[in-house]
Amino acid sequence: MARRGGVGELSRTEQRIMDAAVRLFAAKGFDATTVQEIVDAAEVTKGALYHYFGAKDDLLFEIYRSLINEQMADMDRIVSEEADPAATVRSILVGLVETTAGRVDETAVFVREMHRLDADRMTEFRAERRRFHETFRAVIEKAQARGQFSDVVPAETAVLIALGVVNQLPTWYRPDGPKSPTQLGEEIADFVLAALHNRATA
């Protein structure tokens, strides 16, 4: 079932529950964390948790959905501005790295535990990921059709590489590392754009 509060901005109580769940899932794992432990850590009643979340796996899915909703909204806004395609690709990638790094614990927990989702939730997860992927790919394909990007690297391949790097970010990114999320996003964008501007030589 869906989060009972619906899609949108989380209430303060929901956010406290989510934050507690992330901490516990990260420290103990999904299976080892009980609903009571989440309730105690969030300092709410069990009734409050069940008001917003029907079950523990609802919490796990909401960890992901709250992030992908933010990233999809950013994507839609950037694409709607109809800027130069290179600037659009750069904005998409920098924003994606910034939001992923800013919520790296949530991302790491979901990547590690997403196999706990039931079939309906997994289908919904894949559909949301696919929409992001296809929107990004369409930006590149459109620019290639207009001759603004080289088609030496297919749009699908460019997107798979770019998103693959970002999806691995929770395994290597550290907030106290030498580079900021913005710097990392710019470097990833430089790499992708270099490939898209490459022309085949005779």
CNS distance restraints for C-alpha pairs under 8 A (distance, minus, plus):
assign (resid   1 and name CA) (resid  54 and name CA) 6.82 0.50 0.50
assign (resid   1 and name CA) (resid  58 and name CA) 7.10 0.50 0.50
assign (resid   2 and name CA) (resid   6 and name CA) 7.10 0.50 0.50
assign (resid   2 and name CA) (resid  53 and name CA) 7.68 0.50 0.50
assign (resid   2 and name CA) (resid  54 and name CA) 7.82 0.50 0.50
assign (resid   2 and name CA) (resid  58 and name CA) 6.88 0.50 0.50
assign (resid   3 and name CA) (resid   7 and name CA) 7.42 0.50 0.50
assign (resid   3 and name CA) (resid  52 and name CA) 5.72 0.50 0.50
assign (resid   3 and name CA) (resid  53 and name CA) 5.26 0.50 0.50
assign (resid   3 and name CA) (resid  54 and name CA) 7.12 0.50 0.50
assign (resid   3 and name CA) (resid  58 and name CA) 6.49 0.50 0.50
assign (resid   3 and name CA) (resid  62 and name CA) 7.16 0.50 0.50
assign (resid   4 and name CA) (resid  51 and name CA) 6.64 0.50 0.50
assign (resid   4 and name CA) (resid  52 and name CA) 4.66 0.50 0.50
assign (resid   4 and name CA) (resid  53 and name CA) 6.05 0.50 0.50
assign (resid   4 and name CA) (resid  54 and name CA) 7.39 0.50 0.50
assign (resid   5 and name CA) (resid  10 and name CA) 7.94 0.50 0.50
assign (resid   5 and name CA) (resid  51 and name CA) 7.85 0.50 0.50
assign (resid   5 and name CA) (resid  52 and name CA) 5.38 0.50 0.50
assign (resid  10 and name CA) (resid  14 and name CA) 5.74 0.50 0.50
assign (resid  10 and name CA) (resid  15 and name CA) 5.93 0.50 0.50
assign (resid  11 and name CA) (resid  15 and name CA) 6.14 0.50 0.50
assign (resid  12 and name CA) (resid  16 and name CA) 6.20 0.50 0.50
assign (resid  13 and name CA) (resid  17 and name CA) 6.31 0.50 0.50
assign (resid  13 and name CA) (resid  44 and name CA) 7.74 0.50 0.50
assign (resid  13 and name CA) (resid  48 and name CA) 7.97 0.50 0.50
assign (resid  14 and name CA) (resid  18 and name CA) 6.08 0.50 0.50
assign (resid  14 and name CA) (resid  49 and name CA) 7.71 0.50 0.50
assign (resid  14 and name CA) (resid  52 and name CA) 6.93 0.50 0.50
assign (resid  15 and name CA) (resid  19 and name CA) 5.97 0.50 0.50
assign (resid  16 and name CA) (resid  20 and name CA) 6.13 0.50 0.50
assign (resid  16 and name CA) (resid  42 and name CA) 5.43 0.50 0.50
assign (resid  17 and name CA) (resid  21 and name CA) 6.12 0.50 0.50
assign (resid  17 and name CA) (resid  38 and name CA) 6.83 0.50 0.50
assign (resid  17 and name CA) (resid  39 and name CA) 7.15 0.50 0.50
assign (resid  17 and name CA) (resid  42 and name CA) 5.20 0.50 0.50
assign (resid  17 and name CA) (resid  44 and name CA) 7.80 0.50 0.50
assign (resid  17 and name CA) (resid  49 and name CA) 7.03 0.50 0.50
assign (resid  18 and name CA) (resid  22 and name CA) 6.17 0.50 0.50
assign (resid  18 and name CA) (resid  59 and name CA) 6.83 0.50 0.50
assign (resid  18 and name CA) (resid  63 and name CA) 7.02 0.50 0.50
assign (resid  19 and name CA) (resid  23 and name CA) 6.32 0.50 0.50
assign (resid  19 and name CA) (resid  42 and name CA) 7.65 0.50 0.50
assign (resid  20 and name CA) (resid  24 and name CA) 6.22 0.50 0.50
assign (resid  20 and name CA) (resid  38 and name CA) 5.83 0.50 0.50
assign (resid  20 and name CA) (resid  41 and name CA) 5.66 0.50 0.50
assign (resid  20 and name CA) (resid  42 and name CA) 5.38 0.50 0.50
assign (resid  21 and name CA) (resid  25 and name CA) 5.85 0.50 0.50
assign (resid  21 and name CA) (resid  38 and name CA) 5.66 0.50 0.50
assign (resid  21 and name CA) (resid  59 and name CA) 7.32 0.50 0.50
assign (resid  22 and name CA) (resid  26 and name CA) 5.92 0.50 0.50
assign (resid  22 and name CA) (resid  63 and name CA) 7.69 0.50 0.50
assign (resid  22 and name CA) (resid 105 and name CA) 7.02 0.50 0.50
assign (resid  22 and name CA) (resid 106 and name CA) 6.05 0.50 0.50
assign (resid  22 and name CA) (resid 109 and name CA) 6.96 0.50 0.50
assign (resid  23 and name CA) (resid  27 and name CA) 6.16 0.50 0.50
assign (resid  24 and name CA) (resid  28 and name CA) 5.67 0.50 0.50
assign (resid  24 and name CA) (resid  29 and name CA) 6.96 0.50 0.50
assign (resid  24 and name CA) (resid  30 and name CA) 7.85 0.50 0.50
assign (resid  24 and name CA) (resid  33 and name CA) 6.45 0.50 0.50
assign (resid  24 and name CA) (resid  38 and name CA) 7.25 0.50 0.50
assign (resid  25 and name CA) (resid  29 and name CA) 4.37 0.50 0.50
assign (resid  25 and name CA) (resid  30 and name CA) 4.93 0.50 0.50
assign (resid  25 and name CA) (resid  33 and name CA) 6.47 0.50 0.50
assign (resid  25 and name CA) (resid 109 and name CA) 6.55 0.50 0.50
assign (resid  26 and name CA) (resid  30 and name CA) 7.98 0.50 0.50
assign (resid  26 and name CA) (resid 105 and name CA) 7.20 0.50 0.50
assign (resid  26 and name CA) (resid 108 and name CA) 7.90 0.50 0.50
assign (resid  26 and name CA) (resid 109 and name CA) 5.81 0.50 0.50
assign (resid  28 and name CA) (resid  32 and name CA) 5.85 0.50 0.50
assign (resid  28 and name CA) (resid  33 and name CA) 6.25 0.50 0.50
assign (resid  29 and name CA) (resid  33 and name CA) 6.36 0.50 0.50
assign (resid  29 and name CA) (resid 113 and name CA) 7.83 0.50 0.50
assign (resid  30 and name CA) (resid 113 and name CA) 6.70 0.50 0.50
assign (resid  33 and name CA) (resid  37 and name CA) 6.61 0.50 0.50
assign (resid  33 and name CA) (resid  38 and name CA) 7.49 0.50 0.50
assign (resid  34 and name CA) (resid  38 and name CA) 6.60 0.50 0.50
assign (resid  35 and name CA) (resid  39 and name CA) 6.20 0.50 0.50
assign (resid  35 and name CA) (resid  46 and name CA) 7.83 0.50 0.50
assign (resid  35 and name CA) (resid  56 and name CA) 6.76 0.50 0.50
assign (resid  36 and name CA) (resid  40 and name CA) 6.09 0.50 0.50
assign (resid  36 and name CA) (resid  46 and name CA) 7.19 0.50 0.50
assign (resid  37 and name CA) (resid  41 and name CA) 6.06 0.50 0.50
assign (resid  38 and name CA) (resid  42 and name CA) 6.02 0.50 0.50
assign (resid  39 and name CA) (resid  43 and name CA) 5.89 0.50 0.50
assign (resid  39 and name CA) (resid  44 and name CA) 5.43 0.50 0.50
assign (resid  39 and name CA) (resid  45 and name CA) 6.09 0.50 0.50
assign (resid  39 and name CA) (resid  46 and name CA) 5.92 0.50 0.50
assign (resid  39 and name CA) (resid  49 and name CA) 7.03 0.50 0.50
assign (resid  40 and name CA) (resid  44 and name CA) 6.68 0.50 0.50
assign (resid  40 and name CA) (resid  45 and name CA) 7.92 0.50 0.50
assign (resid  44 and name CA) (resid  48 and name CA) 6.32 0.50 0.50
assign (resid  44 and name CA) (resid  49 and name CA) 7.26 0.50 0.50
assign (resid  45 and name CA) (resid  49 and name CA) 6.64 0.50 0.50
assign (resid  46 and name CA) (resid  50 and name CA) 6.30 0.50 0.50
assign (resid  47 and name CA) (resid  51 and name CA) 6.04 0.50 0.50
assign (resid  48 and name CA) (resid  52 and name CA) 6.85 0.50 0.50
assign (resid  49 and name CA) (resid  53 and name CA) 5.81 0.50 0.50
assign (resid  49 and name CA) (resid  54 and name CA) 7.93 0.50 0.50
assign (resid  50 and name CA) (resid  54 and name CA) 5.23 0.50 0.50
assign (resid  50 and name CA) (resid  55 and name CA) 7.11 0.50 0.50
assign (resid  53 and name CA) (resid  58 and name CA) 5.67 0.50 0.50
assign (resid  53 and name CA) (resid  59 and name CA) 6.38 0.50 0.50
assign (resid  54 and name CA) (resid  58 and name CA) 6.27 0.50 0.50
assign (resid  55 and name CA) (resid  59 and name CA) 7.05 0.50 0.50
assign (resid  56 and name CA) (resid  60 and name CA) 6.69 0.50 0.50
assign (resid  57 and name CA) (resid  61 and name CA) 6.18 0.50 0.50
assign (resid  57 and name CA) (resid 116 and name CA) 7.35 0.50 0.50
assign (resid  57 and name CA) (resid 117 and name CA) 6.39 0.50 0.50
assign (resid  58 and name CA) (resid  62 and name CA) 6.06 0.50 0.50
assign (resid  59 and name CA) (resid  63 and name CA) 6.25 0.50 0.50
assign (resid  60 and name CA) (resid  64 and name CA) 6.99 0.50 0.50
assign (resid  60 and name CA) (resid 110 and name CA) 6.73 0.50 0.50
assign (resid  60 and name CA) (resid 113 and name CA) 7.86 0.50 0.50
assign (resid  60 and name CA) (resid 114 and name CA) 7.54 0.50 0.50
assign (resid  60 and name CA) (resid 117 and name CA) 7.90 0.50 0.50
assign (resid  61 and name CA) (resid  65 and name CA) 6.13 0.50 0.50
assign (resid  61 and name CA) (resid 110 and name CA) 7.77 0.50 0.50
assign (resid  61 and name CA) (resid 114 and name CA) 7.84 0.50 0.50
assign (resid  61 and name CA) (resid 117 and name CA) 7.41 0.50 0.50
assign (resid  61 and name CA) (resid 121 and name CA) 7.31 0.50 0.50
assign (resid  62 and name CA) (resid  66 and name CA) 5.77 0.50 0.50
assign (resid  63 and name CA) (resid  67 and name CA) 6.82 0.50 0.50
assign (resid  63 and name CA) (resid 106 and name CA) 6.04 0.50 0.50
assign (resid  63 and name CA) (resid 107 and name CA) 7.79 0.50 0.50
assign (resid  63 and name CA) (resid 110 and name CA) 6.94 0.50 0.50
assign (resid  64 and name CA) (resid  68 and name CA) 6.22 0.50 0.50
assign (resid  64 and name CA) (resid 106 and name CA) 7.21 0.50 0.50
assign (resid  64 and name CA) (resid 107 and name CA) 6.98 0.50 0.50
assign (resid  64 and name CA) (resid 110 and name CA) 6.31 0.50 0.50
assign (resid  65 and name CA) (resid  69 and name CA) 5.82 0.50 0.50
assign (resid  65 and name CA) (resid 125 and name CA) 7.94 0.50 0.50
assign (resid  66 and name CA) (resid  70 and name CA) 6.45 0.50 0.50
assign (resid  67 and name CA) (resid  71 and name CA) 6.28 0.50 0.50
assign (resid  67 and name CA) (resid  99 and name CA) 7.70 0.50 0.50
assign (resid  67 and name CA) (resid 100 and name CA) 7.89 0.50 0.50
assign (resid  67 and name CA) (resid 103 and name CA) 7.81 0.50 0.50
assign (resid  68 and name CA) (resid  72 and name CA) 5.82 0.50 0.50
assign (resid  68 and name CA) (resid 128 and name CA) 7.48 0.50 0.50
assign (resid  68 and name CA) (resid 129 and name CA) 7.78 0.50 0.50
assign (resid  69 and name CA) (resid  73 and name CA) 6.07 0.50 0.50
assign (resid  70 and name CA) (resid  74 and name CA) 6.27 0.50 0.50
assign (resid  71 and name CA) (resid  75 and name CA) 6.15 0.50 0.50
assign (resid  71 and name CA) (resid  95 and name CA) 7.75 0.50 0.50
assign (resid  71 and name CA) (resid  96 and name CA) 6.47 0.50 0.50
assign (resid  71 and name CA) (resid  99 and name CA) 7.14 0.50 0.50
assign (resid  72 and name CA) (resid  76 and name CA) 6.11 0.50 0.50
assign (resid  72 and name CA) (resid 132 and name CA) 6.32 0.50 0.50
assign (resid  73 and name CA) (resid  77 and name CA) 6.17 0.50 0.50
assign (resid  74 and name CA) (resid  78 and name CA) 6.15 0.50 0.50
assign (resid  74 and name CA) (resid  92 and name CA) 7.65 0.50 0.50
assign (resid  74 and name CA) (resid  95 and name CA) 7.40 0.50 0.50
assign (resid  75 and name CA) (resid  79 and name CA) 6.10 0.50 0.50
assign (resid  75 and name CA) (resid  92 and name CA) 6.16 0.50 0.50
assign (resid  75 and name CA) (resid 132 and name CA) 7.70 0.50 0.50
assign (resid  75 and name CA) (resid 135 and name CA) 7.98 0.50 0.50
assign (resid  75 and name CA) (resid 136 and name CA) 7.94 0.50 0.50
assign (resid  76 and name CA) (resid  80 and name CA) 6.00 0.50 0.50
assign (resid  77 and name CA) (resid  81 and name CA) 6.56 0.50 0.50
assign (resid  78 and name CA) (resid  82 and name CA) 7.39 0.50 0.50
assign (resid  78 and name CA) (resid  88 and name CA) 6.48 0.50 0.50
assign (resid  78 and name CA) (resid  91 and name CA) 7.05 0.50 0.50
assign (resid  78 and name CA) (resid  92 and name CA) 6.97 0.50 0.50
assign (resid  79 and name CA) (resid  83 and name CA) 7.58 0.50 0.50
assign (resid  79 and name CA) (resid  88 and name CA) 6.72 0.50 0.50
assign (resid  79 and name CA) (resid 139 and name CA) 7.69 0.50 0.50
assign (resid  82 and name CA) (resid  88 and name CA) 7.62 0.50 0.50
assign (resid  83 and name CA) (resid  87 and name CA) 6.41 0.50 0.50
assign (resid  83 and name CA) (resid  88 and name CA) 5.94 0.50 0.50
assign (resid  84 and name CA) (resid  88 and name CA) 6.20 0.50 0.50
assign (resid  85 and name CA) (resid  89 and name CA) 6.10 0.50 0.50
assign (resid  85 and name CA) (resid 139 and name CA) 7.07 0.50 0.50
assign (resid  85 and name CA) (resid 140 and name CA) 7.40 0.50 0.50
assign (resid  85 and name CA) (resid 143 and name CA) 6.35 0.50 0.50
assign (resid  85 and name CA) (resid 148 and name CA) 7.61 0.50 0.50
assign (resid  86 and name CA) (resid  90 and name CA) 6.13 0.50 0.50
assign (resid  86 and name CA) (resid 193 and name CA) 6.90 0.50 0.50
assign (resid  87 and name CA) (resid  91 and name CA) 6.06 0.50 0.50
assign (resid  88 and name CA) (resid  92 and name CA) 6.15 0.50 0.50
assign (resid  89 and name CA) (resid  93 and name CA) 6.23 0.50 0.50
assign (resid  89 and name CA) (resid 136 and name CA) 7.96 0.50 0.50
assign (resid  89 and name CA) (resid 139 and name CA) 7.70 0.50 0.50
assign (resid  89 and name CA) (resid 140 and name CA) 7.85 0.50 0.50
assign (resid  89 and name CA) (resid 189 and name CA) 7.15 0.50 0.50
assign (resid  89 and name CA) (resid 193 and name CA) 7.80 0.50 0.50
assign (resid  90 and name CA) (resid  94 and name CA) 6.01 0.50 0.50
assign (resid  90 and name CA) (resid 185 and name CA) 7.99 0.50 0.50
assign (resid  90 and name CA) (resid 186 and name CA) 6.99 0.50 0.50
assign (resid  90 and name CA) (resid 189 and name CA) 5.24 0.50 0.50
assign (resid  90 and name CA) (resid 190 and name CA) 7.82 0.50 0.50
assign (resid  90 and name CA) (resid 193 and name CA) 7.97 0.50 0.50
assign (resid  91 and name CA) (resid  95 and name CA) 5.87 0.50 0.50
assign (resid  92 and name CA) (resid  96 and name CA) 6.01 0.50 0.50
assign (resid  93 and name CA) (resid  97 and name CA) 6.15 0.50 0.50
assign (resid  93 and name CA) (resid 162 and name CA) 7.85 0.50 0.50
assign (resid  93 and name CA) (resid 185 and name CA) 5.86 0.50 0.50
assign (resid  93 and name CA) (resid 186 and name CA) 7.61 0.50 0.50
assign (resid  93 and name CA) (resid 188 and name CA) 7.27 0.50 0.50
assign (resid  93 and name CA) (resid 189 and name CA) 6.02 0.50 0.50
assign (resid  94 and name CA) (resid  98 and name CA) 6.12 0.50 0.50
assign (resid  94 and name CA) (resid 181 and name CA) 7.73 0.50 0.50
assign (resid  94 and name CA) (resid 182 and name CA) 5.96 0.50 0.50
assign (resid  94 and name CA) (resid 184 and name CA) 7.68 0.50 0.50
assign (resid  94 and name CA) (resid 185 and name CA) 4.09 0.50 0.50
assign (resid  94 and name CA) (resid 186 and name CA) 5.87 0.50 0.50
assign (resid  94 and name CA) (resid 189 and name CA) 7.09 0.50 0.50
assign (resid  95 and name CA) (resid  99 and name CA) 6.16 0.50 0.50
assign (resid  95 and name CA) (resid 182 and name CA) 7.91 0.50 0.50
assign (resid  95 and name CA) (resid 185 and name CA) 7.41 0.50 0.50
assign (resid  96 and name CA) (resid 100 and name CA) 6.06 0.50 0.50
assign (resid  96 and name CA) (resid 166 and name CA) 7.63 0.50 0.50
assign (resid  96 and name CA) (resid 185 and name CA) 7.67 0.50 0.50
assign (resid  97 and name CA) (resid 101 and name CA) 5.88 0.50 0.50
assign (resid  97 and name CA) (resid 166 and name CA) 6.36 0.50 0.50
assign (resid  97 and name CA) (resid 181 and name CA) 6.03 0.50 0.50
assign (resid  97 and name CA) (resid 182 and name CA) 7.20 0.50 0.50
assign (resid  97 and name CA) (resid 184 and name CA) 7.27 0.50 0.50
assign (resid  97 and name CA) (resid 185 and name CA) 5.36 0.50 0.50
assign (resid  98 and name CA) (resid 102 and name CA) 5.87 0.50 0.50
assign (resid  98 and name CA) (resid 181 and name CA) 5.09 0.50 0.50
assign (resid  98 and name CA) (resid 182 and name CA) 6.11 0.50 0.50
assign (resid  98 and name CA) (resid 185 and name CA) 7.15 0.50 0.50
assign (resid  99 and name CA) (resid 103 and name CA) 6.23 0.50 0.50
assign (resid 100 and name CA) (resid 104 and name CA) 5.54 0.50 0.50
assign (resid 100 and name CA) (resid 107 and name CA) 6.83 0.50 0.50
assign (resid 100 and name CA) (resid 166 and name CA) 7.72 0.50 0.50
assign (resid 100 and name CA) (resid 169 and name CA) 7.68 0.50 0.50
assign (resid 100 and name CA) (resid 170 and name CA) 7.94 0.50 0.50
assign (resid 101 and name CA) (resid 169 and name CA) 7.42 0.50 0.50
assign (resid 101 and name CA) (resid 170 and name CA) 7.45 0.50 0.50
assign (resid 101 and name CA) (resid 173 and name CA) 7.25 0.50 0.50
assign (resid 101 and name CA) (resid 175 and name CA) 7.61 0.50 0.50
assign (resid 101 and name CA) (resid 181 and name CA) 6.23 0.50 0.50
assign (resid 103 and name CA) (resid 107 and name CA) 6.37 0.50 0.50
assign (resid 104 and name CA) (resid 108 and name CA) 6.01 0.50 0.50
assign (resid 104 and name CA) (resid 169 and name CA) 7.93 0.50 0.50
assign (resid 104 and name CA) (resid 170 and name CA) 5.61 0.50 0.50
assign (resid 105 and name CA) (resid 109 and name CA) 6.12 0.50 0.50
assign (resid 105 and name CA) (resid 170 and name CA) 7.41 0.50 0.50
assign (resid 106 and name CA) (resid 110 and name CA) 6.19 0.50 0.50
assign (resid 107 and name CA) (resid 111 and name CA) 6.12 0.50 0.50
assign (resid 107 and name CA) (resid 170 and name CA) 6.62 0.50 0.50
assign (resid 108 and name CA) (resid 112 and name CA) 6.16 0.50 0.50
assign (resid 108 and name CA) (resid 170 and name CA) 5.33 0.50 0.50
assign (resid 108 and name CA) (resid 171 and name CA) 7.38 0.50 0.50
assign (resid 109 and name CA) (resid 113 and name CA) 5.98 0.50 0.50
assign (resid 110 and name CA) (resid 114 and name CA) 5.22 0.50 0.50
assign (resid 114 and name CA) (resid 122 and name CA) 7.95 0.50 0.50
assign (resid 117 and name CA) (resid 121 and name CA) 5.76 0.50 0.50
assign (resid 117 and name CA) (resid 122 and name CA) 5.87 0.50 0.50
assign (resid 118 and name CA) (resid 122 and name CA) 6.13 0.50 0.50
assign (resid 119 and name CA) (resid 123 and name CA) 6.13 0.50 0.50
assign (resid 120 and name CA) (resid 124 and name CA) 6.31 0.50 0.50
assign (resid 121 and name CA) (resid 125 and name CA) 6.05 0.50 0.50
assign (resid 122 and name CA) (resid 126 and name CA) 6.14 0.50 0.50
assign (resid 123 and name CA) (resid 127 and name CA) 6.19 0.50 0.50
assign (resid 124 and name CA) (resid 128 and name CA) 6.29 0.50 0.50
assign (resid 125 and name CA) (resid 129 and name CA) 6.26 0.50 0.50
assign (resid 126 and name CA) (resid 130 and name CA) 5.95 0.50 0.50
assign (resid 127 and name CA) (resid 131 and name CA) 6.27 0.50 0.50
assign (resid 128 and name CA) (resid 132 and name CA) 6.55 0.50 0.50
assign (resid 129 and name CA) (resid 133 and name CA) 6.24 0.50 0.50
assign (resid 130 and name CA) (resid 134 and name CA) 5.96 0.50 0.50
assign (resid 131 and name CA) (resid 135 and name CA) 6.04 0.50 0.50
assign (resid 132 and name CA) (resid 136 and name CA) 6.26 0.50 0.50
assign (resid 133 and name CA) (resid 137 and name CA) 6.10 0.50 0.50
assign (resid 133 and name CA) (resid 159 and name CA) 7.10 0.50 0.50
assign (resid 134 and name CA) (resid 138 and name CA) 6.03 0.50 0.50
assign (resid 135 and name CA) (resid 139 and name CA) 6.63 0.50 0.50
assign (resid 136 and name CA) (resid 140 and name CA) 6.85 0.50 0.50
assign (resid 136 and name CA) (resid 159 and name CA) 7.02 0.50 0.50
assign (resid 137 and name CA) (resid 141 and name CA) 6.13 0.50 0.50
assign (resid 137 and name CA) (resid 155 and name CA) 5.73 0.50 0.50
assign (resid 137 and name CA) (resid 156 and name CA) 6.15 0.50 0.50
assign (resid 137 and name CA) (resid 159 and name CA) 6.13 0.50 0.50
assign (resid 138 and name CA) (resid 142 and name CA) 5.95 0.50 0.50
assign (resid 138 and name CA) (resid 155 and name CA) 7.94 0.50 0.50
assign (resid 139 and name CA) (resid 143 and name CA) 6.44 0.50 0.50
assign (resid 140 and name CA) (resid 144 and name CA) 6.14 0.50 0.50
assign (resid 140 and name CA) (resid 149 and name CA) 7.41 0.50 0.50
assign (resid 140 and name CA) (resid 155 and name CA) 5.66 0.50 0.50
assign (resid 141 and name CA) (resid 145 and name CA) 6.11 0.50 0.50
assign (resid 141 and name CA) (resid 155 and name CA) 5.73 0.50 0.50
assign (resid 142 and name CA) (resid 146 and name CA) 6.41 0.50 0.50
assign (resid 143 and name CA) (resid 147 and name CA) 6.24 0.50 0.50
assign (resid 143 and name CA) (resid 148 and name CA) 4.99 0.50 0.50
assign (resid 143 and name CA) (resid 149 and name CA) 5.51 0.50 0.50
assign (resid 144 and name CA) (resid 148 and name CA) 5.67 0.50 0.50
assign (resid 144 and name CA) (resid 149 and name CA) 4.59 0.50 0.50
assign (resid 144 and name CA) (resid 150 and name CA) 5.88 0.50 0.50
assign (resid 144 and name CA) (resid 151 and name CA) 5.76 0.50 0.50
assign (resid 149 and name CA) (resid 196 and name CA) 5.36 0.50 0.50
assign (resid 149 and name CA) (resid 197 and name CA) 5.45 0.50 0.50
assign (resid 150 and name CA) (resid 196 and name CA) 5.30 0.50 0.50
assign (resid 150 and name CA) (resid 197 and name CA) 5.37 0.50 0.50
assign (resid 150 and name CA) (resid 198 and name CA) 6.01 0.50 0.50
assign (resid 150 and name CA) (resid 199 and name CA) 5.88 0.50 0.50
assign (resid 151 and name CA) (resid 155 and name CA) 7.49 0.50 0.50
assign (resid 151 and name CA) (resid 196 and name CA) 7.10 0.50 0.50
assign (resid 152 and name CA) (resid 196 and name CA) 7.48 0.50 0.50
assign (resid 152 and name CA) (resid 198 and name CA) 7.09 0.50 0.50
assign (resid 152 and name CA) (resid 199 and name CA) 6.59 0.50 0.50
assign (resid 152 and name CA) (resid 200 and name CA) 6.37 0.50 0.50
assign (resid 153 and name CA) (resid 157 and name CA) 6.60 0.50 0.50
assign (resid 153 and name CA) (resid 158 and name CA) 6.54 0.50 0.50
assign (resid 153 and name CA) (resid 195 and name CA) 6.70 0.50 0.50
assign (resid 153 and name CA) (resid 196 and name CA) 6.46 0.50 0.50
assign (resid 154 and name CA) (resid 158 and name CA) 6.39 0.50 0.50
assign (resid 155 and name CA) (resid 159 and name CA) 6.20 0.50 0.50
assign (resid 156 and name CA) (resid 160 and name CA) 6.14 0.50 0.50
assign (resid 157 and name CA) (resid 161 and name CA) 6.15 0.50 0.50
assign (resid 158 and name CA) (resid 162 and name CA) 6.14 0.50 0.50
assign (resid 158 and name CA) (resid 192 and name CA) 6.66 0.50 0.50
assign (resid 158 and name CA) (resid 195 and name CA) 7.89 0.50 0.50
assign (resid 158 and name CA) (resid 196 and name CA) 7.78 0.50 0.50
assign (resid 159 and name CA) (resid 163 and name CA) 5.93 0.50 0.50
assign (resid 160 and name CA) (resid 164 and name CA) 5.72 0.50 0.50
assign (resid 161 and name CA) (resid 165 and name CA) 6.27 0.50 0.50
assign (resid 162 and name CA) (resid 166 and name CA) 6.53 0.50 0.50
assign (resid 162 and name CA) (resid 188 and name CA) 7.22 0.50 0.50
assign (resid 162 and name CA) (resid 192 and name CA) 6.75 0.50 0.50
assign (resid 163 and name CA) (resid 167 and name CA) 5.89 0.50 0.50
assign (resid 164 and name CA) (resid 168 and name CA) 6.37 0.50 0.50
assign (resid 165 and name CA) (resid 169 and name CA) 6.58 0.50 0.50
assign (resid 168 and name CA) (resid 172 and name CA) 7.24 0.50 0.50
assign (resid 169 and name CA) (resid 173 and name CA) 5.42 0.50 0.50
assign (resid 173 and name CA) (resid 177 and name CA) 7.30 0.50 0.50
assign (resid 175 and name CA) (resid 180 and name CA) 7.66 0.50 0.50
assign (resid 179 and name CA) (resid 183 and name CA) 5.96 0.50 0.50
assign (resid 179 and name CA) (resid 184 and name CA) 6.49 0.50 0.50
assign (resid 180 and name CA) (resid 184 and name CA) 6.34 0.50 0.50
assign (resid 181 and name CA) (resid 185 and name CA) 6.01 0.50 0.50
assign (resid 182 and name CA) (resid 186 and name CA) 6.12 0.50 0.50
assign (resid 183 and name CA) (resid 187 and name CA) 6.27 0.50 0.50
assign (resid 184 and name CA) (resid 188 and name CA) 6.21 0.50 0.50
assign (resid 185 and name CA) (resid 189 and name CA) 6.07 0.50 0.50
assign (resid 186 and name CA) (resid 190 and name CA) 6.06 0.50 0.50
assign (resid 187 and name CA) (resid 191 and name CA) 6.30 0.50 0.50
assign (resid 188 and name CA) (resid 192 and name CA) 6.33 0.50 0.50
assign (resid 189 and name CA) (resid 193 and name CA) 5.93 0.50 0.50
assign (resid 190 and name CA) (resid 194 and name CA) 5.96 0.50 0.50
assign (resid 191 and name CA) (resid 195 and name CA) 6.59 0.50 0.50
assign (resid 192 and name CA) (resid 196 and name CA) 6.36 0.50 0.50
assign (resid 193 and name CA) (resid 197 and name CA) 6.00 0.50 0.50
assign (resid 194 and name CA) (resid 198 and name CA) 6.13 0.50 0.50
